[in-house]
Amino acid sequence: MAPVPNKRRVSVTIDADLLEAIDQCSDNRSAVIEEALRLWRVQKIEDQLRRYYQNRSQADIETEEQWATLAQQQLEETLDAEGL
């Protein structure tokens, strides 16, 4: 079988019950594990974003609200000027 571009062969050790569950879901272990890692990565990014937004200072929140208001006003002015 020819190597797939941008993919690497790795060896991992996982719990036997987990491997059995993977085998029950699919005959392609690599695809299941790759999808699981993609979901894990998305979850980690979402967790980082959530922590960032939860830990913003009140001053940062107010600044963001001011920028959002300004952007909305400019959009409305532009749409009005173009007759949209």
C-alpha positions in Angstrom: 0.0 0.0 0.0 1.4 3.4 -1.0 1.9 6.0 1.8 -0.8 8.6 2.1 0.4 12.2 1.8 0.7 14.2 5.0 0.1 11.2 7.2 2.5 9.4 9.5 2.5 5.9 10.8 2.6 5.8 14.6 2.3 3.1 17.2 0.1 3.8 20.3 -1.0 1.8 23.3 -4.7 2.1 24.2 -7.1 0.3 26.6 -8.3 -3.0 25.2 -11.9 -2.2 25.9 -11.6 1.1 24.0 -10.0 -0.8 21.1 -12.8 -3.2 21.1 -15.3 -0.4 21.0 -13.5 1.1 18.0 -13.5 -2.2 16.2 -17.3 -2.5 16.8 -17.9 0.9 15.2 -15.6 0.6 12.2 -13.2 -1.6 10.3 -10.9 1.4 9.9 -9.1 2.0 13.3 -7.0 4.8 11.8 -10.0 6.8 10.6 -11.8 6.5 14.0 -8.7 7.5 15.9 -8.0 10.3 13.5 -11.6 11.7 13.9 -11.3 11.3 17.7 -8.1 13.3 17.7 -9.7 16.0 15.5 -12.6 16.3 17.9 -10.2 16.4 20.9 -8.3 19.2 19.2 -11.4 21.2 18.6 -12.5 20.7 22.2 -9.1 21.9 23.5 -9.4 25.0 21.3 -12.9 25.7 22.4 -11.8 25.3 26.1 -9.0 27.8 25.5 -11.4 30.3 24.0 -14.0 29.8 26.8 -11.3 30.4 29.4 -10.1 33.5 27.5 -13.6 35.0 27.3 -14.5 34.1 30.9 -11.4 35.8 32.3 -11.6 39.1 30.4 -11.5 42.2 32.5 -14.4 44.6 32.6 -12.3 47.2 30.8 -11.7 44.7 27.9 -15.4 43.9 27.7 -16.3 47.6 27.5 -13.6 48.2 24.9 -15.0 45.3 22.8 -18.5 46.6 23.1 -17.4 50.1 22.0 -15.7 48.7 18.9 -18.7 46.6 18.1 -21.0 49.6 18.4 -18.7 51.6 16.1 -18.5 48.8 13.6 -22.3 48.5 13.5 -22.7 52.3 13.0 -20.2 52.3 10.2 -21.9 49.4 8.5 -25.3 51.1 8.7 -23.8 54.3 7.4 -22.2 52.5 4.5 -25.4 50.6 3.6 -27.4 53.8 3.8 -24.9 55.6 1.6 -25.1 52.9 -1.0 -28.9 52.7 -0.8 -28.9 49.1 0.5 
